[in-house]
Amino acid sequence: MAKITYVEHNGTEHTVDVASGLTVMEGARDNNIPGIDADCGGACACSTCHAYIAPDWVEKLPAMEAMEEDMLDFAYQPDPARSRLTCQLKVTDEMDGLVVNLPEKQI
């Protein structure tokens, strides 16, 4: 279990417990966090679960695979250093304290 903080574009914070084995996207969906649409349900076939990872967490997460990198081209204002698709981030106990910032919109 990890406590993850989702920060909406307007600054509203939602800190929730997310079970290990779920994805960061599923944690948002299951806790009704606004700002992550997850239109494809986690299949890495869209970019509607895009988020910006807090700078101090970027290097702690697993490396991005090519498919995720390709899908980020379709995200709203991706940041080459901080953008990730939350459906591709499997939660582990080591992610306790993770902070993700949500973009202004999902496309």
PDB file as gemmi writes it, atoms N, CA and C in Angstrom:
CRYST1    1.000    1.000    1.000  90.00  90.00  90.00 P 1                      
ATOM      1  N   MET A   1       0.852  -1.175   0.000  1.00  0.00           N  
ATOM      2  CA  MET A   1       0.000   0.000   0.000  1.00  0.00           C  
ATOM      3  C   MET A   1       0.895   1.235   0.000  1.00  0.00           C  
ATOM      4  N   ALA A   2       0.489   2.219  -0.791  1.00  0.00           N  
ATOM      5  CA  ALA A   2       1.241   3.469  -0.863  1.00  0.00           C  
ATOM      6  C   ALA A   2       0.268   4.642  -0.788  1.00  0.00           C  
ATOM      7  N   LYS A   3       0.657   5.675  -0.073  1.00  0.00           N  
ATOM      8  CA  LYS A   3      -0.095   6.924  -0.088  1.00  0.00           C  
ATOM      9  C   LYS A   3       0.384   7.717  -1.291  1.00  0.00           C  
ATOM     10  N   ILE A   4      -0.558   8.067  -2.170  1.00  0.00           N  
ATOM     11  CA  ILE A   4      -0.236   8.842  -3.362  1.00  0.00           C  
ATOM     12  C   ILE A   4      -1.051  10.123  -3.313  1.00  0.00           C  
ATOM     13  N   THR A   5      -0.391  11.230  -3.628  1.00  0.00           N  
ATOM     14  CA  THR A   5      -1.077  12.520  -3.676  1.00  0.00           C  
ATOM     15  C   THR A   5      -1.247  12.929  -5.130  1.00  0.00           C  
ATOM     16  N   TYR A   6      -2.497  13.122  -5.496  1.00  0.00           N  
ATOM     17  CA  TYR A   6      -2.862  13.604  -6.820  1.00  0.00           C  
ATOM     18  C   TYR A   6      -3.203  15.084  -6.662  1.00  0.00           C  
ATOM     19  N   VAL A   7      -2.543  15.939  -7.435  1.00  0.00           N  
ATOM     20  CA  VAL A   7      -2.773  17.373  -7.341  1.00  0.00           C  
ATOM     21  C   VAL A   7      -3.457  17.839  -8.620  1.00  0.00           C  
ATOM     22  N   GLU A   8      -4.697  18.298  -8.469  1.00  0.00           N  
ATOM     23  CA  GLU A   8      -5.425  18.817  -9.619  1.00  0.00           C  
ATOM     24  C   GLU A   8      -4.735  20.071 -10.147  1.00  0.00           C  
ATOM     25  N   HIS A   9      -5.064  20.438 -11.376  1.00  0.00           N  
ATOM     26  CA  HIS A   9      -4.456  21.615 -11.999  1.00  0.00           C  
ATOM     27  C   HIS A   9      -4.722  22.886 -11.176  1.00  0.00           C  
ATOM     28  N   ASN A  10      -5.853  22.922 -10.476  1.00  0.00           N  
ATOM     29  CA  ASN A  10      -6.196  24.095  -9.674  1.00  0.00           C  
ATOM     30  C   ASN A  10      -5.542  24.085  -8.292  1.00  0.00           C  
ATOM     31  N   GLY A  11      -4.746  23.054  -8.008  1.00  0.00           N  
ATOM     32  CA  GLY A  11      -4.034  22.976  -6.736  1.00  0.00           C  
ATOM     33  C   GLY A  11      -4.692  22.105  -5.683  1.00  0.00           C  
ATOM     34  N   THR A  12      -5.900  21.639  -5.916  1.00  0.00           N  
ATOM     35  CA  THR A  12      -6.586  20.773  -4.957  1.00  0.00           C  
ATOM     36  C   THR A  12      -5.845  19.443  -4.850  1.00  0.00           C  
ATOM     37  N   GLU A  13      -5.524  19.056  -3.623  1.00  0.00           N  
ATOM     38  CA  GLU A  13      -4.788  17.813  -3.385  1.00  0.00           C  
ATOM     39  C   GLU A  13      -5.709  16.710  -2.890  1.00  0.00           C  
ATOM     40  N   HIS A  14      -5.456  15.508  -3.362  1.00  0.00           N  
ATOM     41  CA  HIS A  14      -6.168  14.309  -2.922  1.00  0.00           C  
ATOM     42  C   HIS A  14      -5.109  13.282  -2.552  1.00  0.00           C  
ATOM     43  N   THR A  15      -4.993  12.951  -1.280  1.00  0.00           N  
ATOM     44  CA  THR A  15      -4.046  11.935  -0.838  1.00  0.00           C  
ATOM     45  C   THR A  15      -4.842  10.689  -0.486  1.00  0.00           C  
ATOM     46  N   VAL A  16      -4.535   9.599  -1.159  1.00  0.00           N  
ATOM     47  CA  VAL A  16      -5.280   8.358  -0.998  1.00  0.00           C  
ATOM     48  C   VAL A  16      -4.333   7.178  -0.866  1.00  0.00           C  
ATOM     49  N   ASP A  17      -4.826   6.112  -0.263  1.00  0.00           N  
ATOM     50  CA  ASP A  17      -4.090   4.854  -0.197  1.00  0.00           C  
ATOM     51  C   ASP A  17      -4.382   4.064  -1.470  1.00  0.00           C  
ATOM     52  N   VAL A  18      -3.325   3.573  -2.102  1.00  0.00           N  
ATOM     53  CA  VAL A  18      -3.469   2.766  -3.313  1.00  0.00           C  
ATOM     54  C   VAL A  18      -2.756   1.443  -3.072  1.00  0.00           C  
ATOM     55  N   ALA A  19      -3.468   0.359  -3.289  1.00  0.00           N  
ATOM     56  CA  ALA A  19      -2.913  -0.972  -3.051  1.00  0.00           C  
ATOM     57  C   ALA A  19      -1.785  -1.277  -4.024  1.00  0.00           C  
ATOM     58  N   SER A  20      -0.749  -1.925  -3.519  1.00  0.00           N  
ATOM     59  CA  SER A  20       0.340  -2.387  -4.381  1.00  0.00           C  
ATOM     60  C   SER A  20      -0.232  -3.327  -5.430  1.00  0.00           C  
ATOM     61  N   GLY A  21       0.282  -3.215  -6.641  1.00  0.00           N  
ATOM     62  CA  GLY A  21      -0.196  -4.046  -7.744  1.00  0.00           C  
ATOM     63  C   GLY A  21      -1.160  -3.315  -8.653  1.00  0.00           C  
ATOM     64  N   LEU A  22      -1.855  -2.304  -8.134  1.00  0.00           N  
ATOM     65  CA  LEU A  22      -2.687  -1.473  -8.989  1.00  0.00           C  
ATOM     66  C   LEU A  22      -1.782  -0.484  -9.711  1.00  0.00           C  
ATOM     67  N   THR A  23      -2.337   0.256 -10.650  1.00  0.00           N  
ATOM     68  CA  THR A  23      -1.570   1.318 -11.284  1.00  0.00           C  
ATOM     69  C   THR A  23      -1.953   2.653 -10.641  1.00  0.00           C  
ATOM     70  N   VAL A  24      -1.126   3.643 -10.864  1.00  0.00           N  
ATOM     71  CA  VAL A  24      -1.426   4.990 -10.368  1.00  0.00           C  
ATOM     72  C   VAL A  24      -2.743   5.466 -10.974  1.00  0.00           C  
ATOM     73  N   MET A  25      -3.019   5.109 -12.223  1.00  0.00           N  
ATOM     74  CA  MET A  25      -4.285   5.449 -12.871  1.00  0.00           C  
ATOM     75  C   MET A  25      -5.454   4.780 -12.159  1.00  0.00           C  
ATOM     76  N   GLU A  26      -5.338   3.501 -11.822  1.00  0.00           N  
ATOM     77  CA  GLU A  26      -6.417   2.796 -11.138  1.00  0.00           C  
ATOM     78  C   GLU A  26      -6.676   3.388  -9.761  1.00  0.00           C  
ATOM     79  N   GLY A  27      -5.612   3.840  -9.106  1.00  0.00           N  
ATOM     80  CA  GLY A  27      -5.777   4.499  -7.812  1.00  0.00           C  
ATOM     81  C   GLY A  27      -6.602   5.760  -7.933  1.00  0.00           C  
ATOM     82  N   ALA A  28      -6.377   6.521  -8.983  1.00  0.00           N  
ATOM     83  CA  ALA A  28      -7.167   7.740  -9.218  1.00  0.00           C  
ATOM     84  C   ALA A  28      -8.612   7.373  -9.557  1.00  0.00           C  
ATOM     85  N   ARG A  29      -8.775   6.441 -10.452  1.00  0.00           N  
ATOM     86  CA  ARG A  29     -10.118   6.023 -10.865  1.00  0.00           C  
ATOM     87  C   ARG A  29     -10.925   5.479  -9.696  1.00  0.00           C  
ATOM     88  N   ASP A  30     -10.322   4.606  -8.917  1.00  0.00           N  
ATOM     89  CA  ASP A  30     -11.032   3.966  -7.813  1.00  0.00           C  
ATOM     90  C   ASP A  30     -11.380   4.937  -6.685  1.00  0.00           C  
ATOM     91  N   ASN A  31     -10.686   6.070  -6.627  1.00  0.00           N  
ATOM     92  CA  ASN A  31     -10.933   7.065  -5.586  1.00  0.00           C  
ATOM     93  C   ASN A  31     -11.599   8.329  -6.136  1.00  0.00           C  
ATOM     94  N   ASN A  32     -12.119   8.220  -7.362  1.00  0.00           N  
ATOM     95  CA  ASN A  32     -12.858   9.328  -7.989  1.00  0.00           C  
ATOM     96  C   ASN A  32     -12.075  10.631  -8.033  1.00  0.00           C  
ATOM     97  N   ILE A  33     -10.792  10.525  -8.362  1.00  0.00           N  
ATOM     98  CA  ILE A  33      -9.946  11.712  -8.485  1.00  0.00           C  
ATOM     99  C   ILE A  33     -10.235  12.357  -9.833  1.00  0.00           C  
ATOM    100  N   PRO A  34     -10.671  13.615  -9.858  1.00  0.00           N  
ATOM    101  CA  PRO A  34     -10.901  14.266 -11.149  1.00  0.00           C  
ATOM    102  C   PRO A  34      -9.582  14.600 -11.841  1.00  0.00           C  
ATOM    103  N   GLY A  35      -9.591  14.526 -13.163  1.00  0.00           N  
ATOM    104  CA  GLY A  35      -8.410  14.915 -13.928  1.00  0.00           C  
ATOM    105  C   GLY A  35      -7.709  13.778 -14.630  1.00  0.00           C  
ATOM    106  N   ILE A  36      -8.075  12.544 -14.320  1.00  0.00           N  
ATOM    107  CA  ILE A  36      -7.547  11.385 -15.041  1.00  0.00           C  
ATOM    108  C   ILE A  36      -8.751  10.682 -15.647  1.00  0.00           C  
ATOM    109  N   ASP A  37      -8.850  10.734 -16.994  1.00  0.00           N  
ATOM    110  CA  ASP A  37     -10.011  10.168 -17.683  1.00  0.00           C  
ATOM    111  C   ASP A  37      -9.877   8.669 -17.932  1.00  0.00           C  
ATOM    112  N   ALA A  38      -8.684   8.222 -18.300  1.00  0.00           N  
ATOM    113  CA  ALA A  38      -8.416   6.798 -18.547  1.00  0.00           C  
ATOM    114  C   ALA A  38      -9.390   6.198 -19.555  1.00  0.00           C  
ATOM    115  N   ASP A  39      -9.540   6.852 -20.698  1.00  0.00           N  
ATOM    116  CA  ASP A  39     -10.493   6.410 -21.714  1.00  0.00           C  
ATOM    117  C   ASP A  39     -10.249   4.990 -22.209  1.00  0.00           C  
ATOM    118  N   CYS A  40      -9.000   4.567 -22.290  1.00  0.00           N  
ATOM    119  CA  CYS A  40      -8.720   3.224 -22.821  1.00  0.00           C  
ATOM    120  C   CYS A  40      -8.687   2.170 -21.723  1.00  0.00           C  
ATOM    121  N   GLY A  41      -8.899   2.564 -20.484  1.00  0.00           N  
ATOM    122  CA  GLY A  41      -8.949   1.604 -19.388  1.00  0.00           C  
ATOM    123  C   GLY A  41      -7.605   1.070 -18.952  1.00  0.00           C  
ATOM    124  N   GLY A  42      -6.535   1.685 -19.393  1.00  0.00           N  
ATOM    125  CA  GLY A  42      -5.209   1.263 -18.957  1.00  0.00           C  
ATOM    126  C   GLY A  42      -4.438   0.444 -19.961  1.00  0.00           C  
ATOM    127  N   ALA A  43      -4.866   0.466 -21.212  1.00  0.00           N  
ATOM    128  CA  ALA A  43      -4.222  -0.344 -22.251  1.00  0.00           C  
ATOM    129  C   ALA A  43      -3.068   0.371 -22.951  1.00  0.00           C  
ATOM    130  N   CYS A  44      -2.710   1.556 -22.487  1.00  0.00           N  
ATOM    131  CA  CYS A  44      -1.657   2.360 -23.124  1.00  0.00           C  
ATOM    132  C   CYS A  44      -2.003   2.634 -24.580  1.00  0.00           C  
ATOM    133  N   ALA A  45      -3.299   2.931 -24.819  1.00  0.00           N  
ATOM    134  CA  ALA A  45      -3.775   3.187 -26.170  1.00  0.00           C  
ATOM    135  C   ALA A  45      -4.320   4.606 -26.319  1.00  0.00           C  
ATOM    136  N   CYS A  46      -4.113   5.433 -25.307  1.00  0.00           N  
ATOM    137  CA  CYS A  46      -4.511   6.840 -25.374  1.00  0.00           C  
ATOM    138  C   CYS A  46      -3.579   7.611 -24.436  1.00  0.00           C  
ATOM    139  N   SER A  47      -3.856   8.866 -24.236  1.00  0.00           N  
ATOM    140  CA  SER A  47      -3.006   9.641 -23.326  1.00  0.00           C  
ATOM    141  C   SER A  47      -3.829  10.334 -22.243  1.00  0.00           C  
ATOM    142  N   THR A  48      -5.031   9.815 -21.968  1.00  0.00           N  
ATOM    143  CA  THR A  48      -5.942  10.507 -21.054  1.00  0.00           C  
ATOM    144  C   THR A  48      -5.712  10.187 -19.577  1.00  0.00           C  
ATOM    145  N   CYS A  49      -4.595   9.573 -19.269  1.00  0.00           N  
ATOM    146  CA  CYS A  49      -4.187   9.380 -17.873  1.00  0.00           C  
ATOM    147  C   CYS A  49      -2.843  10.057 -17.619  1.00  0.00           C  
ATOM    148  N   HIS A  50      -2.523  10.997 -18.487  1.00  0.00           N  
ATOM    149  CA  HIS A  50      -1.264  11.741 -18.416  1.00  0.00           C  
ATOM    150  C   HIS A  50      -1.168  12.513 -17.095  1.00  0.00           C  
ATOM    151  N   ALA A  51       0.017  12.522 -16.510  1.00  0.00           N  
ATOM    152  CA  ALA A  51       0.285  13.316 -15.307  1.00  0.00           C  
ATOM    153  C   ALA A  51       1.749  13.717 -15.305  1.00  0.00           C  
ATOM    154  N   TYR A  52       2.045  14.745 -14.524  1.00  0.00           N  
ATOM    155  CA  TYR A  52       3.420  15.208 -14.330  1.00  0.00           C  
ATOM    156  C   TYR A  52       3.902  14.670 -12.981  1.00  0.00           C  
ATOM    157  N   ILE A  53       4.991  13.963 -12.992  1.00  0.00           N  
ATOM    158  CA  ILE A  53       5.558  13.389 -11.777  1.00  0.00           C  
ATOM    159  C   ILE A  53       6.335  14.473 -11.034  1.00  0.00           C  
ATOM    160  N   ALA A  54       6.178  14.517  -9.712  1.00  0.00           N  
ATOM    161  CA  ALA A  54       6.944  15.474  -8.910  1.00  0.00           C  
ATOM    162  C   ALA A  54       8.430  15.259  -9.177  1.00  0.00           C  
ATOM    163  N   PRO A  55       9.197  16.356  -9.318  1.00  0.00           N  
ATOM    164  CA  PRO A  55      10.608  16.239  -9.703  1.00  0.00           C  
ATOM    165  C   PRO A  55      11.424  15.274  -8.846  1.00  0.00           C  
ATOM    166  N   ASP A  56      11.175  15.225  -7.539  1.00  0.00           N  
ATOM    167  CA  ASP A  56      11.969  14.342  -6.686  1.00  0.00           C  
ATOM    168  C   ASP A  56      11.602  12.865  -6.841  1.00  0.00           C  
ATOM    169  N   TRP A  57      10.576  12.558  -7.627  1.00  0.00           N  
ATOM    170  CA  TRP A  57      10.169  11.176  -7.852  1.00  0.00           C  
ATOM    171  C   TRP A  57      10.545  10.653  -9.230  1.00  0.00           C  
ATOM    172  N   VAL A  58      10.885  11.521 -10.148  1.00  0.00           N  
ATOM    173  CA  VAL A  58      11.123  11.115 -11.540  1.00  0.00           C  
ATOM    174  C   VAL A  58      12.135   9.977 -11.641  1.00  0.00           C  
ATOM    175  N   GLU A  59      13.253  10.100 -10.969  1.00  0.00           N  
ATOM    176  CA  GLU A  59      14.316   9.092 -11.070  1.00  0.00           C  
ATOM    177  C   GLU A  59      14.023   7.825 -10.267  1.00  0.00           C  
ATOM    178  N   LYS A  60      13.048   7.869  -9.382  1.00  0.00           N  
ATOM    179  CA  LYS A  60      12.726   6.710  -8.535  1.00  0.00           C  
ATOM    180  C   LYS A  60      11.781   5.732  -9.226  1.00  0.00           C  
ATOM    181  N   LEU A  61      11.164   6.149 -10.314  1.00  0.00           N  
ATOM    182  CA  LEU A  61      10.185   5.311 -10.996  1.00  0.00           C  
ATOM    183  C   LEU A  61      10.852   4.477 -12.081  1.00  0.00           C  
ATOM    184  N   PRO A  62      10.229   3.362 -12.455  1.00  0.00           N  
ATOM    185  CA  PRO A  62      10.784   2.546 -13.538  1.00  0.00           C  
ATOM    186  C   PRO A  62      10.876   3.342 -14.836  1.00  0.00           C  
ATOM    187  N   ALA A  63      11.814   2.985 -15.656  1.00  0.00           N  
ATOM    188  CA  ALA A  63      12.004   3.668 -16.936  1.00  0.00           C  
ATOM    189  C   ALA A  63      10.769   3.508 -17.822  1.00  0.00           C  
ATOM    190  N   MET A  64      10.570   4.488 -18.667  1.00  0.00           N  
ATOM    191  CA  MET A  64       9.451   4.478 -19.608  1.00  0.00           C  
ATOM    192  C   MET A  64       9.767   3.554 -20.783  1.00  0.00           C  
ATOM    193  N   GLU A  65       8.770   2.777 -21.182  1.00  0.00           N  
ATOM    194  CA  GLU A  65       8.935   1.927 -22.359  1.00  0.00           C  
ATOM    195  C   GLU A  65       8.529   2.703 -23.611  1.00  0.00           C  
ATOM    196  N   ALA A  66       8.914   2.203 -24.763  1.00  0.00           N  
ATOM    197  CA  ALA A  66       8.710   2.908 -26.038  1.00  0.00           C  
ATOM    198  C   ALA A  66       7.239   3.195 -26.317  1.00  0.00           C  
ATOM    199  N   MET A  67       6.350   2.267 -26.019  1.00  0.00           N  
ATOM    200  CA  MET A  67       4.927   2.472 -26.300  1.00  0.00           C  
ATOM    201  C   MET A  67       4.383   3.670 -25.508  1.00  0.00           C  
ATOM    202  N   GLU A  68       4.751   3.764 -24.227  1.00  0.00           N  
ATOM    203  CA  GLU A  68       4.319   4.897 -23.410  1.00  0.00           C  
ATOM    204  C   GLU A  68       4.875   6.207 -23.977  1.00  0.00           C  
ATOM    205  N   GLU A  69       6.130   6.187 -24.344  1.00  0.00           N  
ATOM    206  CA  GLU A  69       6.754   7.379 -24.910  1.00  0.00           C  
ATOM    207  C   GLU A  69       6.027   7.833 -26.176  1.00  0.00           C  
ATOM    208  N   ASP A  70       5.648   6.881 -27.022  1.00  0.00           N  
ATOM    209  CA  ASP A  70       4.913   7.209 -28.247  1.00  0.00           C  
ATOM    210  C   ASP A  70       3.548   7.812 -27.927  1.00  0.00           C  
ATOM    211  N   MET A  71       2.836   7.254 -26.956  1.00  0.00           N  
ATOM    212  CA  MET A  71       1.500   7.752 -26.611  1.00  0.00           C  
ATOM    213  C   MET A  71       1.560   9.135 -25.985  1.00  0.00           C  
ATOM    214  N   LEU A  72       2.636   9.459 -25.309  1.00  0.00           N  
ATOM    215  CA  LEU A  72       2.764  10.788 -24.702  1.00  0.00           C  
ATOM    216  C   LEU A  72       2.805  11.897 -25.747  1.00  0.00           C  
ATOM    217  N   ASP A  73       3.126  11.549 -26.993  1.00  0.00           N  
ATOM    218  CA  ASP A  73       3.087  12.542 -28.072  1.00  0.00           C  
ATOM    219  C   ASP A  73       1.681  13.114 -28.247  1.00  0.00           C  
ATOM    220  N   PHE A  74       0.664  12.378 -27.798  1.00  0.00           N  
ATOM    221  CA  PHE A  74      -0.722  12.808 -27.958  1.00  0.00           C  
ATOM    222  C   PHE A  74      -1.271  13.508 -26.710  1.00  0.00           C  
ATOM    223  N   ALA A  75      -0.473  13.599 -25.671  1.00  0.00           N  
ATOM    224  CA  ALA A  75      -0.915  14.212 -24.412  1.00  0.00           C  
ATOM    225  C   ALA A  75      -0.939  15.731 -24.526  1.00  0.00           C  
ATOM    226  N   TYR A  76      -1.704  16.357 -23.645  1.00  0.00           N  
ATOM    227  CA  TYR A  76      -1.774  17.816 -23.590  1.00  0.00           C  
ATOM    228  C   TYR A  76      -0.530  18.347 -22.892  1.00  0.00           C  
ATOM    229  N   GLN A  77       0.234  19.142 -23.584  1.00  0.00           N  
ATOM    230  CA  GLN A  77       1.440  19.787 -23.077  1.00  0.00           C  
ATOM    231  C   GLN A  77       2.369  18.839 -22.290  1.00  0.00           C  
ATOM    232  N   PRO A  78       2.859  17.793 -22.951  1.00  0.00           N  
ATOM    233  CA  PRO A  78       3.763  16.883 -22.248  1.00  0.00           C  
ATOM    234  C   PRO A  78       5.088  17.560 -21.894  1.00  0.00           C  
ATOM    235  N   ASP A  79       5.629  17.161 -20.777  1.00  0.00           N  
ATOM    236  CA  ASP A  79       6.932  17.646 -20.305  1.00  0.00           C  
ATOM    237  C   ASP A  79       7.908  16.486 -20.484  1.00  0.00           C  
ATOM    238  N   PRO A  80       8.919  16.632 -21.325  1.00  0.00           N  
ATOM    239  CA  PRO A  80       9.838  15.517 -21.584  1.00  0.00           C  
ATOM    240  C   PRO A  80      10.484  14.951 -20.325  1.00  0.00           C  
ATOM    241  N   ALA A  81      10.643  15.751 -19.303  1.00  0.00           N  
ATOM    242  CA  ALA A  81      11.307  15.297 -18.085  1.00  0.00           C  
ATOM    243  C   ALA A  81      10.351  14.683 -17.066  1.00  0.00           C  
ATOM    244  N   ARG A  82       9.082  15.105 -17.049  1.00  0.00           N  
ATOM    245  CA  ARG A  82       8.189  14.723 -15.950  1.00  0.00           C  
ATOM    246  C   ARG A  82       6.917  13.999 -16.351  1.00  0.00           C  
ATOM    247  N   SER A  83       6.557  14.000 -17.618  1.00  0.00           N  
ATOM    248  CA  SER A  83       5.293  13.399 -18.043  1.00  0.00           C  
ATOM    249  C   SER A  83       5.370  11.883 -18.039  1.00  0.00           C  
ATOM    250  N   ARG A  84       4.279  11.281 -17.538  1.00  0.00           N  
ATOM    251  CA  ARG A  84       4.122   9.824 -17.583  1.00  0.00           C  
ATOM    252  C   ARG A  84       2.655   9.506 -17.795  1.00  0.00           C  
ATOM    253  N   LEU A  85       2.385   8.328 -18.327  1.00  0.00           N  
ATOM    254  CA  LEU A  85       1.027   7.807 -18.369  1.00  0.00           C  
ATOM    255  C   LEU A  85       0.844   6.992 -17.102  1.00  0.00           C  
ATOM    256  N   THR A  86      -0.119   7.381 -16.294  1.00  0.00           N  
ATOM    257  CA  THR A  86      -0.279   6.742 -14.984  1.00  0.00           C  
ATOM    258  C   THR A  86      -0.742   5.297 -15.092  1.00  0.00           C  
ATOM    259  N   CYS A  87      -1.268   4.894 -16.245  1.00  0.00           N  
ATOM    260  CA  CYS A  87      -1.646   3.488 -16.421  1.00  0.00           C  
ATOM    261  C   CYS A  87      -0.422   2.590 -16.528  1.00  0.00           C  
ATOM    262  N   GLN A  88       0.733   3.176 -16.758  1.00  0.00           N  
ATOM    263  CA  GLN A  88       1.961   2.407 -16.928  1.00  0.00           C  
ATOM    264  C   GLN A  88       2.816   2.380 -15.662  1.00  0.00           C  
ATOM    265  N   LEU A  89       2.305   2.968 -14.586  1.00  0.00           N  
ATOM    266  CA  LEU A  89       3.055   3.011 -13.322  1.00  0.00           C  
ATOM    267  C   LEU A  89       2.406   2.086 -12.308  1.00  0.00           C  
ATOM    268  N   LYS A  90       2.980   0.893 -12.158  1.00  0.00           N  
ATOM    269  CA  LYS A  90       2.481  -0.101 -11.205  1.00  0.00           C  
ATOM    270  C   LYS A  90       2.906   0.319  -9.800  1.00  0.00           C  
ATOM    271  N   VAL A  91       1.932   0.404  -8.891  1.00  0.00           N  
ATOM    272  CA  VAL A  91       2.187   0.856  -7.523  1.00  0.00           C  
ATOM    273  C   VAL A  91       2.921  -0.224  -6.733  1.00  0.00           C  
ATOM    274  N   THR A  92       3.943   0.209  -6.004  1.00  0.00           N  
ATOM    275  CA  THR A  92       4.672  -0.643  -5.060  1.00  0.00           C  
ATOM    276  C   THR A  92       4.715   0.073  -3.717  1.00  0.00           C  
ATOM    277  N   ASP A  93       5.055  -0.649  -2.666  1.00  0.00           N  
ATOM    278  CA  ASP A  93       5.172  -0.031  -1.342  1.00  0.00           C  
ATOM    279  C   ASP A  93       6.206   1.092  -1.352  1.00  0.00           C  
ATOM    280  N   GLU A  94       7.211   0.977  -2.211  1.00  0.00           N  
ATOM    281  CA  GLU A  94       8.263   1.985  -2.294  1.00  0.00           C  
ATOM    282  C   GLU A  94       7.765   3.312  -2.869  1.00  0.00           C  
ATOM    283  N   MET A  95       6.567   3.321  -3.433  1.00  0.00           N  
ATOM    284  CA  MET A  95       6.002   4.550  -3.997  1.00  0.00           C  
ATOM    285  C   MET A  95       5.247   5.373  -2.950  1.00  0.00           C  
ATOM    286  N   ASP A  96       5.309   4.955  -1.704  1.00  0.00           N  
ATOM    287  CA  ASP A  96       4.636   5.701  -0.643  1.00  0.00           C  
ATOM    288  C   ASP A  96       5.139   7.142  -0.634  1.00  0.00           C  
ATOM    289  N   GLY A  97       4.219   8.099  -0.762  1.00  0.00           N  
ATOM    290  CA  GLY A  97       4.582   9.511  -0.790  1.00  0.00           C  
ATOM    291  C   GLY A  97       4.649  10.105  -2.184  1.00  0.00           C  
ATOM    292  N   LEU A  98       4.424   9.290  -3.216  1.00  0.00           N  
ATOM    293  CA  LEU A  98       4.454   9.774  -4.600  1.00  0.00           C  
ATOM    294  C   LEU A  98       3.477  10.929  -4.788  1.00  0.00           C  
ATOM    295  N   VAL A  99       3.906  11.936  -5.530  1.00  0.00           N  
ATOM    296  CA  VAL A  99       3.064  13.078  -5.862  1.00  0.00           C  
ATOM    297  C   VAL A  99       2.982  13.185  -7.385  1.00  0.00           C  
ATOM    298  N   VAL A 100       1.748  13.235  -7.905  1.00  0.00           N  
ATOM    299  CA  VAL A 100       1.544  13.449  -9.336  1.00  0.00           C  
ATOM    300  C   VAL A 100       0.678  14.684  -9.521  1.00  0.00           C  
ATOM    301  N   ASN A 101       1.068  15.515 -10.470  1.00  0.00           N  
ATOM    302  CA  ASN A 101       0.325  16.730 -10.792  1.00  0.00           C  
ATOM    303  C   ASN A 101      -0.424  16.501 -12.091  1.00  0.00           C  
ATOM    304  N   LEU A 102      -1.701  16.838 -12.076  1.00  0.00           N  
ATOM    305  CA  LEU A 102      -2.551  16.587 -13.228  1.00  0.00           C  
ATOM    306  C   LEU A 102      -2.551  17.793 -14.162  1.00  0.00           C  
ATOM    307  N   PRO A 103      -2.591  17.534 -15.468  1.00  0.00           N  
ATOM    308  CA  PRO A 103      -2.576  18.636 -16.425  1.00  0.00           C  
ATOM    309  C   PRO A 103      -3.910  19.404 -16.425  1.00  0.00           C  
ATOM    310  N   GLU A 104      -3.896  20.525 -17.090  1.00  0.00           N  
ATOM    311  CA  GLU A 104      -5.100  21.362 -17.179  1.00  0.00           C  
ATOM    312  C   GLU A 104      -6.266  20.597 -17.796  1.00  0.00           C  
ATOM    313  N   LYS A 105      -5.948  19.715 -18.768  1.00  0.00           N  
ATOM    314  CA  LYS A 105      -6.971  18.900 -19.406  1.00  0.00           C  
ATOM    315  C   LYS A 105      -6.315  17.661 -19.987  1.00  0.00           C  
ATOM    316  N   GLN A 106      -7.160  16.695 -20.315  1.00  0.00           N  
ATOM    317  CA  GLN A 106      -6.712  15.476 -20.989  1.00  0.00           C  
ATOM    318  C   GLN A 106      -7.265  15.520 -22.409  1.00  0.00           C  
ATOM    319  N   ILE A 107      -6.475  15.056 -23.378  1.00  0.00           N  
ATOM    320  CA  ILE A 107      -6.948  15.016 -24.765  1.00  0.00           C  
ATOM    321  C   ILE A 107      -6.686  13.651 -25.355  1.00  0.00           C  
TER     322      ILE A 107                                                      
END                                                                             
